[in-house]
Structures are given as C-alpha cells and as structure tokens.
Amino acid sequence: MKSTIDNTVKFVKEKLEGAEAGHDWFHIERVWKLAAKIAETENCDKDVVELSALLHDIADPKFHNGDETIAPKISREFLESQNVSEETIQKVLFIIENISFKNRSQAPENPPVELKIVQDADRIDAIGAIGIARTFNFGGFKNNPMYDPAVQPNLGMSKEEYKKSNGTTINHFYEKLLLLKDLMNTEQGKKMAEERHNYMLNFLDQFYKEWNVD
C-alpha cells in the first residue's frame, strides 16, 4: 500500500497546485500527519485513514459552486487507477462525503472509527494558530470584512445558508471554530483540540483590545 500512498501524495500535490492557501497541499499534509497521529491511538484501518486524509479536499465544494459530487468522482477514478479494492474505495468515499462541518446535521449515527479520526484531524487544522491564519486567509480570498461590531454571528444557519455565508471573519470563530473542540470524536483529538481552542480565545481577547484601542 505504500506505493499507493506515495502515488496519492503525488496526485494530490499536482491537483491542488495553485489552490487557495488554506486548502492547499500543506493543509492536506497537516491533516494527513494529524490523522496518522490520532490513528496510532485507535484500532482502525490505517490505509483507509491515510487515503481519506489525503483525498478529503481534492475538490472542496466551496471552490466548485457547492458541488459535492466532484470530489468522490475524482477520488474513485484515481483509486481505481491504483487498483485499490472496492471495499476500501467505498470506505474512503464515505469519509469524503461525511467529513464536512456543514454536513454535521446529516452525520451517520454510528460513524466508522476511520471517519472519526480523519474528521478530528481536519477540524484540528481549522483551529489554533493555523486555524486563525487559514480563517483570515480565506476571508481575504472572499474579500469579507475582518470584523464589524454591528454584525452579529449567525449561530443558527442551515447548511445552505452556511455555504452562502459572507459574514465577517471574526464571526466565523463563533459560527464554527469555537464549536469544534466539543465536536471531537476521539480522546486524542480532544486533547489536541484543547490547547488550540484556548489559543483562539486568547487571540480574540487581544483582537478586541486592539480593535477598541484599549
């Protein structure tokens, strides 16, 4: 399977060349490493974890007009070209289709441990110092305002509202990032999320101090 993993790394690097910096190869690489670290503490299929982590953002819907069918299609075609078993392909596609924060209301009741691991890894990369950097990078990419005291976070968004949201970058902390710590699936994920969550709280305190010229 090592050659398949190596080929997947090469494929993803090429596919994501020039991608928005918060969802580029380096994001994939971090999630891959985080997933491998969490997988060491769980009884799981490590090949499924690695392949899913590598392919999870191969065609992020937010950059494809919200189309959630592209990533599974690209992933299936690639994995079939590598002669990966149908059983493994289906497990990987299931993770890709169910990993997203915006799809959490449709989450499977008893998710496989591999989904829990890759989902935790992806969410951990969305918080902490890296999460802050990615959030402001994406906000700049969309030309969203950093902060507007008159605009309150929208905490009750539907999936469609979330996909179309162009709120402030600071509001995104309350609409998503600060919620992730309590959505971790694994014990290792919970431990890793705690420090990053606290870092974001400290950042927000400092941000408001500077904004209000205290």
N, C-alpha and C positions, 0 to 999 in steps of 0.2 A: 504493500500500500504506500510505502514511502515515495516511490516514483510517481504515483498518482497525486500525492500531496504536493510534491515538487512541481509537477505539471500544473496543478491547480494554482499554486502561487504564481507561476509564470503567466498563466492565463488571466488571473485577476489583475496583476500588475499592468498588463497590456490593456485590458478592458477599461481600467479606471484611470488611465493616463490622462491628465488634464482635468480630472474631476474636482469639484468644489472641495476645498481643503479639509472640511470637517467630515467628509465622506469619501476620502481618497484611499489609496493603498495603505497609508500609515495608520488610518483608522482601522482598516481590516487587520493589519498586522498586530495592532494593540489588542483588538478583540480576540484574535487567534491565540495570542500569548496568555491573555486573561482566562480564556476558556480552557486552555491546556492546564493552567494552574489550578483552576477550580476542579477540573476533571480528575486531578490526582487525588482528590478527597472524596470522590463519588464512585460508585460501582456503575460503570457506563461503557458504551461503545465509543472508544476514543477516536476511531476513524470517522464515525458519524459526526462527532463533536468538531473535529478539525475541518472536515469538508464543509460543514454547515457554517462554521465561523468564517471561513474563507469566502464563501459564496453568498453570505446573508445580505450583502448590499451590492450585488453585482448589477442591479438595475433598480435603485431606490425609487419607489413610486413618486416621491416628491419632485424628482427630476424628469419624470416621464408622464406628466399630466395626470398623476394619480393612478396610473395603470398598474395594478398589482399582478398582472398575468405575465409580464415580460421576464421578471427575474426567474420564476420557476421554469419558464420555457428555455431560457438561455442555460440555466443550470442543468436541466435534463439533457439537453443536446450535448453539453460538454461532458457530463458524467457518462453518458452512453458512448461517447467517443473514446473514453478511457476504460471501457469495458467494466464499469462498476456494476455490481449486481443490482437487479431491480428492487430488491428489498432495501438495500442501502439508499438507492436513489429516492425511494418513496419516503424514507425517514428524513433525508436531507430536505426534500421539498416541503415536508410537513413543518419542519422548523422554520424554513424561509417564509412560509405562508402565515406562521403564527407568532413570530418573534416580536412584531411591532407593538409599541406602546399604544398607538391609536386603535389597534385591534383587540385591546385587552378585554373589552366587554363581550367579545365573541370567543374568548380563550377556552380551550378544551378543559373539561372538568378534571381529568387526571392526566396531565401532560407527561410525556416521557422525560426521564431524567436528562437526556441529551438536550431537549428544548430548554429545560430549566437552566442548564449550565450556560448555553450559548446566549440565552436571553439575559441572564445575570451579567455575563461578560460585556454584552452590548450596552446594557444600562449603566454599568460601572464606568465605561468610557464616556458616558454622557454627563458625568458628574465630576466634582473636584476641579482642580486647576485645568485639566484637559477639557472637562465639560464646559467650564466658563469660556475658555478660548474658542472652542467649537461653536458655542452658542452665539458669541459676538461675531465670529466669522460668518456664520450663516445669516445672522441679522443684517450684517453689512452686505452680504451677497444679495439679499432681498430688498435692501435699502429700507429696512424697518427702522423706526426711531429707537434709540437706546432705551429711553425712559421718558414717560410723560406722566407726571403726578395726577393728571386729570383722568387718565385711562386706567381703569381697574382691571386686574386679572379676571379672565373668564374661566371659572372653575367648573362649569357645567356643560362644556362643549360636547356636542355629538361628534362622531367620527368624521362626518362630512365638514362640520364647522372647523374641527381641528385641522383638517387637511387644507382648508382655505384661509386659515387664520394668518393675518398680517399684523398681529399685535406687537407691542414693544418687546425688546429683548429681555428687559428685566422682568416683565410679566411672565415670560416663558419659564423663569425659575419656579414661579408659583403654579403655573399650569402643567408643568411636567417635572422639571429637575428635582425639586424638593420632595416630590411624591415617590421618587424611585427607590429610596432607601427602604421604605416599608413594603415594596413590591418584590424584594429579592426572594428568590426561591430556595437557595442553598445556604447552609451555615457559613461556608467560606465566603460566599457572595455578600452575606450580611456583614461579616467582619470587614471586608474590603470596602464596603459602601459607607460604613460609619465615619471613618476619617474624612473621606471626600465630602460627605454631607456637611460635616461640621466646618470644613474649609469654606464651603459655599455660604454658609450662614455668616461667617466672619467677613467674607468678601462683601456680602450685601450690607452689613453694618457699616463697613468702611465706605462703600459706594454712596450710601445715603448721607453720611457725614460730609463727604466731599461735595456731593450734589447741593446740599443745603448750606455749604460753606460754614460749617460749624467751627 
